[in-house]
């Protein structure tokens, strides 16, 4: 007897994306430990690492100096984001051959809502065809996880990496999730995981069985949500159009900087970058935020809100510069500076109002 159709979600994640694109474009890099990121001399960090590099303990967000120390024969390549976007767009177009309900999380990761599926065989066939098509068209490996919810699909893809496929049939969510560590659940970082473990909750099964009121006391409003998702019954939909919450740009300076002229130079460049993206996405924002990190790693933000939304580079710069000026003092040095714009209104809506 044929079972009832069931909703099914895939989570697709391109393996070691930036590094894999570089190895594909330059076959001489295949089999070598490759990282994409800034130079160690300019305090660069690892944006992506090949699996060969990961064998040396190299991970994303690691300082490049540390990566080079772990693997002296490491091959470092500066990022080529235009190329990565080009490849990402090709992969997303492949995904759209099976569904238009796609939620991109980044250039290399997305949820796909397949809608109602009549059987696991059909869901498996779709996922396998996507993997083959991506491999043929881009020569890249994509790992796919699947289940009745985004939570199950995401965790399944994490377990299946690299270059794997793992689909969890309806009704098997709890048995699949129960033995896994709480840190597998998105939203459970090291601090939350440590808090849960200190209270005897180290697995998703234990989290799913925990008293909801007690979880609310130690985790606040997040407690009930984490408990629900630990059972695999995540109800959040796949959202094709994720609304931009902020547009930002920041840079880690090659050396600690105290000179106002040097900081203003960076502030000008960052303001131009933010303004260009705002115009590209037809956005205007009312709040400009300045992010600063001192030489002792103290990090803080300052912000200014306009009465009307803006997308002009000069206005963004002037607001950020006023905030920066208040933080300059003799002997104070900065190692990072960033600018962001939030509190958006669509430019088209504004132009209609202005008219």
VEXTIPA-8875 format. One line per 10 residues: number of its first residue (from 1); their letters; for each residue x, y, z negated of C-alpha. Coordinates in steps of 0.5 Angstrom, whole numbers, plus 500, padded with zeros to 3 digits. Each point is the difference from the previous one (the first is absolute). Example, Ala and Ser with C-alpha at 12.3 -4.5 7.8 and 13.67 -1.06 7.14 Angstrom:
2
1 = as = 525,491,484 ~ 502,507,502
END
This chain:
355
1 = xxxxxxxxxx = 500,500,500 ~ 503,507,502 ~ 501,505,494 ~ 498,507,500 ~ 504,505,503 ~ 505,504,495 ~ 503,507,500 ~ 508,499,502 ~ 505,505,499 ~ 508,499,503
11 = xxxxxxxxxx = 506,504,497 ~ 505,501,505 ~ 507,502,498 ~ 506,500,505 ~ 506,497,497 ~ 506,505,499 ~ 497,504,505 ~ 505,506,501 ~ 506,495,500 ~ 496,495,504
21 = xxxxxxxxxx = 499,505,505 ~ 508,502,500 ~ 502,493,501 ~ 495,499,506 ~ 502,506,503 ~ 507,498,499 ~ 501,493,501 ~ 507,500,497 ~ 497,502,493 ~ 497,493,500
31 = xxxxxxxxxx = 502,496,494 ~ 504,506,497 ~ 498,503,493 ~ 497,507,503 ~ 497,506,496 ~ 496,506,502 ~ 501,506,496 ~ 504,506,499 ~ 508,500,499 ~ 503,499,493
41 = xxxxxxxxxx = 504,506,501 ~ 493,504,500 ~ 497,496,494 ~ 496,496,505 ~ 495,495,498 ~ 498,493,503 ~ 494,501,504 ~ 500,493,503 ~ 504,494,500 ~ 501,493,504
51 = xxxxxxxxxx = 499,494,497 ~ 508,499,500 ~ 501,506,496 ~ 495,498,495 ~ 504,494,499 ~ 505,504,497 ~ 495,503,495 ~ 498,506,504 ~ 493,503,500 ~ 496,506,502
61 = xxxxxxxxxx = 501,507,496 ~ 507,497,498 ~ 506,506,500 ~ 504,499,507 ~ 506,500,495 ~ 498,494,496 ~ 498,496,507 ~ 507,501,503 ~ 503,498,493 ~ 496,494,500
71 = xxxxxxxxxx = 502,498,508 ~ 506,504,502 ~ 499,497,507 ~ 492,503,500 ~ 498,503,507 ~ 497,507,498 ~ 495,503,506 ~ 497,507,499 ~ 492,500,501 ~ 497,500,506
81 = xxxxxxxxxx = 493,502,498 ~ 497,502,507 ~ 502,493,503 ~ 497,496,493 ~ 494,504,502 ~ 500,498,507 ~ 500,493,498 ~ 495,500,495 ~ 495,503,504 ~ 501,494,505
91 = xxxxxxxxxx = 499,495,494 ~ 494,504,498 ~ 497,500,507 ~ 501,492,500 ~ 496,500,493 ~ 494,504,504 ~ 499,495,505 ~ 497,496,494 ~ 497,505,496 ~ 499,508,500
101 = xxxxxxxxxx = 499,500,492 ~ 508,501,498 ~ 503,503,494 ~ 507,502,501 ~ 504,500,494 ~ 507,502,503 ~ 503,499,507 ~ 501,493,499 ~ 494,498,495 ~ 493,500,501
111 = xxxxxxxxxx = 493,497,498 ~ 495,497,505 ~ 493,498,499 ~ 498,495,504 ~ 493,500,498 ~ 496,494,499 ~ 503,493,502 ~ 496,494,502 ~ 506,495,497 ~ 507,500,498
121 = xxxxxxxxxx = 503,497,506 ~ 497,507,504 ~ 504,504,495 ~ 506,496,501 ~ 500,500,507 ~ 499,508,500 ~ 506,501,495 ~ 505,495,504 ~ 498,503,507 ~ 502,507,497
131 = xxxxxxxxxx = 507,498,497 ~ 501,497,507 ~ 498,506,504 ~ 504,504,496 ~ 506,496,500 ~ 500,500,508 ~ 498,507,501 ~ 505,503,495 ~ 505,494,498 ~ 498,502,493
141 = xxxxxxxxxx = 498,495,494 ~ 493,502,497 ~ 498,496,493 ~ 493,500,499 ~ 496,498,494 ~ 492,499,500 ~ 494,500,495 ~ 493,502,499 ~ 503,507,497 ~ 506,504,501
151 = xxxxxxxxxx = 503,498,493 ~ 500,493,502 ~ 503,501,507 ~ 505,505,497 ~ 503,495,495 ~ 500,494,505 ~ 504,504,505 ~ 505,501,495 ~ 501,493,498 ~ 500,498,508
161 = xxxxxxxxxx = 506,505,501 ~ 504,500,504 ~ 497,498,507 ~ 494,496,497 ~ 493,499,500 ~ 495,498,494 ~ 493,501,500 ~ 496,498,494 ~ 493,497,501 ~ 494,503,496
171 = xxxxxxxxxx = 499,497,494 ~ 507,499,499 ~ 502,507,497 ~ 500,498,493 ~ 504,494,500 ~ 505,503,505 ~ 501,507,496 ~ 500,497,493 ~ 507,497,499 ~ 503,506,503
181 = xxxxxxxxxx = 504,506,496 ~ 496,506,499 ~ 505,504,503 ~ 498,497,507 ~ 493,504,499 ~ 501,507,503 ~ 499,506,495 ~ 504,496,495 ~ 507,503,500 ~ 506,498,495
191 = xxxxxxxxxx = 497,504,494 ~ 493,497,501 ~ 503,493,501 ~ 504,501,493 ~ 494,502,496 ~ 496,494,503 ~ 505,495,498 ~ 501,503,493 ~ 493,499,499 ~ 501,492,503
201 = xxxxxxxxxx = 497,502,507 ~ 505,497,505 ~ 496,497,505 ~ 494,503,504 ~ 496,494,498 ~ 501,503,493 ~ 498,507,502 ~ 494,497,503 ~ 498,497,494 ~ 502,506,495
211 = xxxxxxxxxx = 494,504,496 ~ 498,506,504 ~ 499,504,494 ~ 507,498,498 ~ 503,502,507 ~ 497,506,500 ~ 503,502,493 ~ 507,499,502 ~ 499,502,508 ~ 495,505,500
221 = xxxxxxxxxx = 495,500,506 ~ 505,496,504 ~ 499,494,495 ~ 493,497,503 ~ 503,502,507 ~ 506,495,499 ~ 496,495,497 ~ 495,500,506 ~ 506,500,505 ~ 503,494,496
231 = xxxxxxxxxx = 494,495,502 ~ 501,502,508 ~ 493,504,500 ~ 503,507,502 ~ 494,504,503 ~ 504,505,503 ~ 499,501,508 ~ 505,500,505 ~ 500,507,502 ~ 502,502,507
241 = xxxxxxxxxx = 501,507,499 ~ 504,502,494 ~ 500,507,498 ~ 506,504,499 ~ 501,502,493 ~ 506,504,501 ~ 506,502,505 ~ 507,500,497 ~ 507,500,502 ~ 506,500,495
251 = xxxxxxxxxx = 507,499,501 ~ 506,497,495 ~ 506,505,500 ~ 507,498,502 ~ 502,503,494 ~ 497,504,494 ~ 498,507,502 ~ 500,506,496 ~ 501,505,506 ~ 493,503,502
261 = xxxxxxxxxx = 502,501,507 ~ 501,493,501 ~ 493,498,496 ~ 497,505,505 ~ 502,497,506 ~ 498,493,498 ~ 493,503,498 ~ 499,504,507 ~ 501,493,503 ~ 496,496,495
271 = xxxxxxxxxx = 494,506,501 ~ 501,499,508 ~ 499,492,500 ~ 494,501,495 ~ 497,505,504 ~ 501,496,507 ~ 497,494,497 ~ 494,504,497 ~ 498,503,507 ~ 501,493,503
281 = xxxxxxxxxx = 495,497,496 ~ 495,506,500 ~ 501,502,493 ~ 500,506,495 ~ 502,500,493 ~ 499,504,494 ~ 505,498,495 ~ 508,500,502 ~ 504,496,495 ~ 507,500,499
291 = xxxxxxxxxx = 504,494,497 ~ 507,501,497 ~ 505,495,497 ~ 506,503,496 ~ 507,497,500 ~ 498,496,493 ~ 494,497,504 ~ 495,504,497 ~ 494,500,505 ~ 494,505,500
301 = xxxxxxxxxx = 495,504,504 ~ 497,507,500 ~ 494,502,505 ~ 497,506,502 ~ 492,500,503 ~ 498,504,505 ~ 493,503,501 ~ 500,498,507 ~ 503,494,503 ~ 506,500,504
311 = xxxxxxxxxx = 504,497,505 ~ 505,505,502 ~ 508,499,499 ~ 501,507,497 ~ 495,500,495 ~ 502,493,498 ~ 507,502,499 ~ 498,506,497 ~ 496,497,494 ~ 505,494,499
321 = xxxxxxxxxx = 506,506,500 ~ 496,504,495 ~ 500,493,496 ~ 507,499,501 ~ 502,507,498 ~ 497,499,493 ~ 505,493,499 ~ 506,503,502 ~ 505,502,494 ~ 508,500,499
331 = xxxxxxxxxx = 503,493,500 ~ 493,497,502 ~ 502,495,506 ~ 495,496,504 ~ 500,493,503 ~ 494,500,504 ~ 495,504,502 ~ 493,499,503 ~ 494,504,503 ~ 492,497,501
341 = xxxxxxxxxx = 494,503,501 ~ 493,497,498 ~ 493,502,498 ~ 498,500,508 ~ 495,502,504 ~ 499,498,508 ~ 503,506,504 ~ 494,499,505 ~ 495,501,494 ~ 504,506,498
351 = xxxxx = 500,503,507 ~ 492,500,500 ~ 500,503,494 ~ 504,506,502 ~ 496,500,506
END
